Each structure stands twice: as structure tokens, then as C-alpha cells.
Amino acid sequence: MNSPRLIQYNTSRRGVVTIMVIWAIAIASIVVAATQILAFREATIGRESISRVQARWAARAGVETMIAIMEWHNLNPDPDDALSLARDLESNAVGSVDTGTWDIRHFIDGQEWAGPLDENSKLNINLATRMQLLELPNITQDVVDSISDWRDADDEPQQLGAEADYYRNRGLGYEPRNGNFRSIAELELVAGAWPQYVRGEDWNLNGRLDPNEDDGKRTMPDDNVNEKLEAGWSQYLTASTRPITASTSGEERLDLRKATTEEVVDRTGVDSIQAATLVSYAKTSRANMSQILAIPLSQILTSSNPSGATGTGANRTGRSSAGRAPAAATPKTAVSAIKNLDPKQLRQVLNECSLSNTQTSQKNAGKVNLNTASRGLLRDILQLDTRFADSILSRRISKPEGIVSLADIVDLPGATQEQLLILGQVADVSSSVYMISSRGRAASSGAEAEIVVLVDRSESPVQILEYREP
């Protein structure tokens, strides 16, 4: 028979074992719960990562689709339809793959459009004149002078400008490039060109309205809650556009400075006397395609109007806008021998030929596309006559194929010689560079990712100039 002490010992021992078992179960439960939580979190993170990858590749699919369309149009140009590329890009701006969708949009003239942003809808800052820069909102003369100092090759400051000494004395750690701007963001390095002026509401310079750019003062930047993107100077200026070396027919443009009379005849359909006149004019020091656009061929060798001249202009008939014959008229014998280019010939010359530009500031800069340029750019920045600017806008809207040549605008109201000279310096009817802001969305979770790509289609294959994943 067990003694009471032994019974008490056994009971105590069983109690300790029970407590230990309970603690072991509790600890095991905690470990299992922690493992479950960790596994759940890892699974969640994994699903989120997969969703982001799906969204990213959906966005990338949108980019690749746009590039493929550009490549196709490079190989299959349509000289009679200047808007065929734009229509195809717009039609494929929204699409899908198995795991997600993409959406490509941009703003211009305060309105949202489907498709990539045509950088040629803007004026290249390396081509912009002083007077054009002064038309930018909130800009001052000292900033314009500083922009000129940044891109010119010398170290002599403009009247109110800033050269290397200015930046060194303020310990900024950089000096003016003394060459072409390479991006619009580089403009912010110029003295007085603050980001709020350069970017406006487009804080990430992607050309589309993001949530933080339409929420007032809640997040950067300060913006108007009006569902419109007001992009400051960046809505008018670019540094990305490149010259298009191919003609509208897809061939390399014929350089009139190097071409023979026979080559010009074969390429453009002009007669031998007209071709010889173009070749002779191309060898002059002031030769410029804008003068071929603005000045009748019979007067182009003797015209005293320099490219970009101001004052009363002459139209393509050889009469001034005031009804007077233009200055320095060609002798009657020469006029009778040289026939002015008819509209078809002028179109071919402008679309198929070029005059190689030796100016550094213009050699690598593309021109404004009249088919995509904003109303504000045409009216305000380029300083075109309001009637002429509105006529251009009306013409491109009224024609499904758009403006297929600068020759299409010479008969418009307000198309004086002065206006044509201004426009011929900076404008064309095709585009080289596009900004593709592609927003991908994962089908499984709705997660989003954005890819911003700057592409150059001036030559094949299409080149990626800039790639960003904000």
C-alpha cells in the first residue's frame, strides 16, 4: 500500500508533466501560427510580385506594339496619307495579352488622346528663336538669354544671360553645355528655368495626367483639379526630335546641293530648266527649303528676301500680299524661261528633296509636324498670323489624309511670303520621335505598372532613345 507521501509525489509529477505538455502545445501552436502568417505574407508578396510582373509585361507589350506599327510604316510608307501612322497608333493604344492589358495616352491642347505623344508636335528648343522663346508663359528676358548662352558655342554672355562664370561662382557643379540641349529636363539646369515653369503639372514628364498631377496641393506638384494637364514649357518645347532623312516615298531624300539636274528631273518631275534653277539655287550660301516654299521659282535666284525675312510677303503667284510685285524681281527674259513650280511639282520637291544643313543648332533637330502641332504652338509660340494658323488647323481637320506636304498650305488665307518663310524654317508634315507612356494592368489583381519610352523612327530599325519605369 502506497504511503500518502508517495501518492502526493506522483500527483505533483503528473501536474508538472501536464503543464509542460500544455506549454509545448502552446509553443507549437505559436510556431504553427507564425509559420502560417509568414507563409501567407510570402504568398501575398508573391502574388503581388507576380501581378506587378504581369502589369509590367502588359505595359511592355503596348510599347512593342507601337514600335512594330512604326516599323511597318517605315517599310510601307504612304506618301498620300500623312495621318495613316497616327491612326494605326491610336487604334492600338488599348490592347491586351493573356495576363493583362495596356493603355497608352497623352495630353495635347488640354485634351486627352489615345496613342503615343508625338514629340514633333512641339518646337525643338535647339531651333527656337529668341522671339519664339519670349512667347513662352512665365518666361523672362534673362532666362531667354541664358538659354541662348547654354546652347551657343562661345563663352560670351548675352545681355542678361549666364555663361560658365555664373555657374562656377554659385558652386553649382556644372557649366553650360555650349551645344544642343539633349533633353527637356536639361533646361532646368539653366539659370532661372525652374522646374515649375519647365514641367508645370507634368511632374514626371510623361505627357499624361497622373493622379498626383490632378489632386490640388495634396501631393507634388501644385496643380489645378480640372482633369487637364497643363505641362508648362514642356508642352511647347522638346529637345528630342530628329531630322527625317527618308522622303514620304521611303527613299533617302535627294540633297539638292549634291544632285545633278537629271537626278532632280527624275525624282520630282520638274522640267530641265526648273531643275537647273533648283540646283543653281542650292549652291548659293543662303539656300534654304523655306525659300523654295515661299518664293516663286522664277524669282528665287534674284530675290533679296533672306530666309526668315519679315515685312510684306509675296505669295506663290509672285504678287505681294499688298498687290505689289516683290522686290528684286527677276528680269523678264529669265521669268519667261523659268516656269514657277505648279502645286504637284512643289509637293514633290518639298517631300523628296533636302538642303543639307551645316548649322550645328539645326543639324540634329527635327521640325514641327503641322498635322499634330497644337493650336497654342502655332498661334502663340511660332507667331503665325491668327488667320493663317486657324487655316492650317482647319485644313488638316478637313482632309482625312491630313497635310501631306507643305505645298498644301501655300493657298491658305494668310499664307504670305513672310508667314511661309517663318513656317518653312521650323515645320514639316511628318514625325520622327514619339513618347510612349504605356500603363499596364494585371488581369488577376488590377495592379498597375508604367513604362515610358522615347523612340526615334527617323530610320529603321526604330531606336529607343530613353527608357523609364517610374
PEUR-V773360 format. One record per residue. N is the residue number from 1. RES is the residue in three letters. PHI is phi as a letter, one per 30 degrees, with the letter a starting at -180 (none if undefined). OMEGA is omega in whole degrees, 0 to 359 (none if undefined). NEAR is the number of other ideal C-beta (glycine too) atoms within 8 Angstrom. Layout:
N;RES;PHI;OMEGA;NEAR
N;RES;PHI;OMEGA;NEAR
This chain:
1;MET;none;182;2
2;ASN;d;178;5
3;SER;d;179;6
4;PRO;e;181;6
5;ARG;d;180;6
6;LEU;d;178;8
7;ILE;d;180;9
8;GLN;d;180;8
9;TYR;d;180;8
10;ASN;d;179;8
11;THR;d;179;8
12;SER;d;181;8
13;ARG;d;179;8
14;ARG;d;179;8
15;GLY;d;179;8
16;VAL;d;180;8
17;VAL;d;179;8
18;THR;d;179;8
19;ILE;d;180;8
20;MET;d;178;8
21;VAL;d;179;8
22;ILE;d;179;8
23;TRP;d;179;8
24;ALA;d;178;8
25;ILE;d;180;8
26;ALA;d;180;8
27;ILE;d;179;8
28;ALA;d;178;8
29;SER;d;179;8
30;ILE;d;180;8
31;VAL;d;179;8
32;VAL;d;180;8
33;ALA;d;179;8
34;ALA;d;179;8
35;THR;d;179;8
36;GLN;d;179;8
37;ILE;d;179;8
38;LEU;d;179;8
39;ALA;d;179;8
40;PHE;d;180;8
41;ARG;d;180;8
42;GLU;d;178;8
43;ALA;d;178;8
44;THR;d;178;8
45;ILE;d;179;8
46;GLY;d;178;8
47;ARG;d;179;10
48;GLU;d;179;10
49;SER;d;178;8
50;ILE;d;179;10
51;SER;d;179;13
52;ARG;d;178;11
53;VAL;d;178;8
54;GLN;d;179;15
55;ALA;d;181;15
56;ARG;d;182;12
57;TRP;d;172;12
58;ALA;d;176;18
59;ALA;d;180;15
60;ARG;d;177;11
61;ALA;d;176;12
62;GLY;d;178;18
63;VAL;d;182;12
64;GLU;d;177;8
65;THR;d;179;11
66;MET;d;180;17
67;ILE;d;179;11
68;ALA;d;179;8
69;ILE;d;178;12
70;MET;d;178;14
71;GLU;d;181;12
72;TRP;d;180;9
73;HIS;d;174;13
74;ASN;d;181;13
75;LEU;d;182;8
76;ASN;b;183;6
77;PRO;d;176;10
78;ASP;c;184;7
79;PRO;d;182;9
80;ASP;c;181;5
81;ASP;b;182;10
82;ALA;d;184;11
83;LEU;c;183;10
84;SER;d;178;10
85;LEU;d;181;10
86;ALA;e;180;12
87;ARG;d;181;8
88;ASP;d;177;11
89;LEU;d;180;14
90;GLU;d;182;10
91;SER;d;182;6
92;ASN;c;182;10
93;ALA;d;176;13
94;VAL;b;181;8
95;GLY;a;184;10
96;SER;b;168;7
97;VAL;b;185;10
98;ASP;d;188;3
99;THR;c;181;9
100;GLY;l;181;13
101;THR;b;173;11
102;TRP;b;179;17
103;ASP;b;183;10
104;ILE;b;184;15
105;ARG;b;174;12
106;HIS;a;177;13
107;PHE;c;170;15
108;ILE;a;183;11
109;ASP;h;179;6
110;GLY;i;183;7
111;GLN;b;180;7
112;GLU;d;180;8
113;TRP;b;174;9
114;ALA;d;177;7
115;GLY;j;180;11
116;PRO;d;176;12
117;LEU;d;177;13
118;ASP;d;179;11
119;GLU;d;177;15
120;ASN;d;170;16
121;SER;d;181;13
122;LYS;c;178;13
123;LEU;c;177;14
124;ASN;d;184;16
125;ILE;d;179;13
126;ASN;d;174;12
127;LEU;c;187;12
128;ALA;d;177;10
129;THR;d;179;6
130;ARG;e;181;7
131;MET;d;178;7
132;GLN;d;178;11
133;LEU;d;181;11
134;LEU;d;179;9
135;GLU;d;179;8
136;LEU;d;179;10
137;PRO;d;174;5
138;ASN;i;178;5
139;ILE;c;181;10
140;THR;b;185;6
141;GLN;d;181;8
142;ASP;d;178;11
143;VAL;d;178;12
144;VAL;d;178;12
145;ASP;d;180;14
146;SER;d;175;16
147;ILE;d;178;13
148;SER;d;179;11
149;ASP;d;180;13
150;TRP;d;187;12
151;ARG;c;179;14
152;ASP;d;189;7
153;ALA;d;185;5
154;ASP;c;179;5
155;ASP;c;178;6
156;GLU;c;182;5
157;PRO;d;171;11
158;GLN;d;186;9
159;GLN;e;180;6
160;LEU;c;187;7
161;GLY;d;183;12
162;ALA;b;176;12
163;GLU;c;189;10
164;ALA;e;182;8
165;ASP;e;181;7
166;TYR;d;184;10
167;TYR;d;178;12
168;ARG;d;182;9
169;ASN;d;179;6
170;ARG;c;175;6
171;GLY;h;183;5
172;LEU;d;176;6
173;GLY;i;177;3
174;TYR;a;179;5
175;GLU;b;178;6
176;PRO;e;181;11
177;ARG;d;187;10
178;ASN;h;179;9
179;GLY;a;183;6
180;ASN;d;169;11
181;PHE;d;180;12
182;ARG;c;176;6
183;SER;a;179;8
184;ILE;d;177;14
185;ALA;d;178;7
186;GLU;d;179;10
187;LEU;e;182;14
188;GLU;d;176;9
189;LEU;d;182;7
190;VAL;d;180;12
191;ALA;e;177;10
192;GLY;i;181;8
193;ALA;c;184;13
194;TRP;d;182;7
195;PRO;e;182;6
196;GLN;d;176;9
197;TYR;d;183;11
198;VAL;d;187;14
199;ARG;c;187;13
200;GLY;i;178;14
201;GLU;d;183;14
202;ASP;d;192;14
203;TRP;d;179;10
204;ASN;c;175;7
205;LEU;h;178;9
206;ASN;c;174;12
207;GLY;i;179;11
208;ARG;b;185;11
209;LEU;d;178;10
210;ASP;c;183;9
211;PRO;e;181;5
212;ASN;d;180;10
213;GLU;c;178;12
214;ASP;b;181;12
215;ASP;b;179;10
216;GLY;i;183;7
217;LYS;c;182;4
218;ARG;d;178;5
219;THR;b;177;4
220;MET;d;357;5
221;PRO;c;170;10
222;ASP;d;184;6
223;ASP;b;175;10
224;ASN;d;181;8
225;VAL;d;184;7
226;ASN;b;179;5
227;GLU;h;176;5
228;LYS;b;179;9
229;LEU;c;176;14
230;GLU;c;195;10
231;ALA;c;176;11
232;GLY;h;181;14
233;TRP;d;183;14
234;SER;d;176;13
235;GLN;d;179;14
236;TYR;c;189;11
237;LEU;c;173;13
238;THR;b;172;13
239;ALA;b;192;14
240;SER;c;187;14
241;THR;d;182;14
242;ARG;b;175;11
243;PRO;d;176;11
244;ILE;c;184;10
245;THR;d;180;8
246;ALA;d;177;11
247;SER;d;179;12
248;THR;d;178;11
249;SER;d;179;8
250;GLY;j;178;8
251;GLU;d;175;7
252;GLU;d;182;6
253;ARG;d;179;10
254;LEU;d;180;13
255;ASP;d;184;10
256;LEU;d;179;14
257;ARG;d;184;9
258;LYS;c;187;5
259;ALA;d;173;13
260;THR;c;178;6
261;THR;e;181;10
262;GLU;d;180;7
263;GLU;d;179;9
264;VAL;d;178;16
265;VAL;d;183;12
266;ASP;d;187;6
267;ARG;d;189;11
268;THR;c;181;13
269;GLY;i;176;7
270;VAL;d;178;12
271;ASP;d;187;7
272;SER;d;179;7
273;ILE;d;177;9
274;GLN;d;180;13
275;ALA;d;179;14
276;ALA;d;178;9
277;THR;d;179;12
278;LEU;d;180;15
279;VAL;d;178;13
280;SER;d;179;9
281;TYR;d;182;13
282;ALA;d;181;11
283;LYS;d;178;7
284;THR;d;185;8
285;SER;d;184;3
286;ARG;c;185;7
287;ALA;d;181;11
288;ASN;a;180;10
289;MET;d;179;10
290;SER;d;178;13
291;GLN;d;175;16
292;ILE;d;177;15
293;LEU;d;192;15
294;ALA;c;188;13
295;ILE;c;178;13
296;PRO;e;185;10
297;LEU;e;181;13
298;SER;d;183;11
299;GLN;c;191;14
300;ILE;d;180;12
301;LEU;d;184;10
302;THR;c;181;10
303;SER;d;179;11
304;SER;c;182;6
305;ASN;d;176;13
306;PRO;d;178;6
307;SER;d;181;10
308;GLY;i;181;8
309;ALA;d;178;9
310;THR;c;180;4
311;GLY;j;180;5
312;THR;d;185;10
313;GLY;c;176;13
314;ALA;c;178;14
315;ASN;c;186;12
316;ARG;d;178;9
317;THR;d;181;6
318;GLY;j;177;11
319;ARG;c;179;9
320;SER;d;181;13
321;SER;d;178;10
322;ALA;c;177;5
323;GLY;j;180;5
324;ARG;c;175;7
325;ALA;d;181;6
326;PRO;d;182;14
327;ALA;d;176;6
328;ALA;h;182;8
329;ALA;d;178;9
330;THR;d;177;10
331;PRO;e;185;7
332;LYS;e;181;6
333;THR;d;180;6
334;ALA;d;180;11
335;VAL;d;182;11
336;SER;d;181;6
337;ALA;d;183;6
338;ILE;c;177;12
339;LYS;d;174;8
340;ASN;d;179;10
341;LEU;d;174;10
342;ASP;d;184;6
343;PRO;e;180;9
344;LYS;d;179;7
345;GLN;d;180;12
346;LEU;d;179;15
347;ARG;d;181;12
348;GLN;d;180;12
349;VAL;d;182;13
350;LEU;d;183;13
351;ASN;d;187;12
352;GLU;c;186;13
353;CYS;c;177;17
354;SER;b;171;9
355;LEU;b;185;11
356;SER;e;184;7
357;ASN;c;182;7
358;THR;c;179;4
359;GLN;d;182;6
360;THR;e;184;8
361;SER;d;183;9
362;GLN;c;188;9
363;LYS;d;184;9
364;ASN;c;183;8
365;ALA;c;177;13
366;GLY;d;184;14
367;LYS;c;179;12
368;VAL;d;176;14
369;ASN;d;182;14
370;LEU;d;181;15
371;ASN;d;182;11
372;THR;b;182;10
373;ALA;d;181;11
374;SER;d;177;10
375;ARG;d;181;8
376;GLY;d;179;10
377;LEU;d;182;14
378;LEU;d;185;14
379;ARG;d;192;11
380;ASP;c;188;8
381;ILE;d;180;13
382;LEU;d;176;15
383;GLN;i;175;8
384;LEU;d;173;13
385;ASP;e;184;8
386;THR;e;180;7
387;ARG;d;180;8
388;PHE;d;179;14
389;ALA;d;179;14
390;ASP;d;178;9
391;SER;d;177;13
392;ILE;d;179;14
393;LEU;d;179;10
394;SER;d;181;8
395;ARG;d;183;12
396;ARG;d;178;11
397;ILE;d;185;6
398;SER;d;182;5
399;LYS;c;181;9
400;PRO;e;181;5
401;GLU;d;180;9
402;GLY;i;178;12
403;ILE;c;187;14
404;VAL;d;178;13
405;SER;a;174;11
406;LEU;d;177;14
407;ALA;d;182;10
408;ASP;d;185;11
409;ILE;c;186;14
410;VAL;d;180;13
411;ASP;c;182;6
412;LEU;d;174;10
413;PRO;e;179;6
414;GLY;i;182;11
415;ALA;d;177;12
416;THR;d;178;14
417;GLN;e;180;16
418;GLU;e;182;12
419;GLN;d;179;13
420;LEU;d;177;15
421;LEU;d;178;17
422;ILE;d;185;12
423;LEU;d;181;15
424;GLY;d;179;16
425;GLN;d;191;11
426;VAL;b;189;11
427;ALA;b;175;13
428;ASP;a;183;11
429;VAL;b;178;13
430;SER;b;187;9
431;SER;b;180;15
432;SER;c;189;13
433;VAL;b;178;18
434;TYR;b;171;14
435;MET;c;180;14
436;ILE;c;175;16
437;SER;c;187;15
438;SER;c;180;16
439;ARG;c;180;13
440;GLY;c;178;20
441;ARG;b;180;13
442;ALA;d;181;16
443;ALA;d;186;9
444;SER;d;188;8
445;SER;b;184;7
446;GLY;i;177;6
447;ALA;d;183;11
448;GLU;b;174;9
449;ALA;b;182;12
450;GLU;b;174;12
451;ILE;b;178;16
452;VAL;c;184;15
453;VAL;b;174;12
454;LEU;c;184;14
455;VAL;b;180;14
456;ASP;c;180;12
457;ARG;c;182;14
458;SER;d;175;11
459;GLU;b;176;9
460;SER;c;359;7
461;PRO;d;177;5
462;VAL;d;183;11
463;GLN;c;174;7
464;ILE;d;180;8
465;LEU;d;183;8
466;GLU;a;181;9
467;TYR;b;181;8
468;ARG;b;170;8
469;GLU;b;185;8
470;PRO;e;none;6
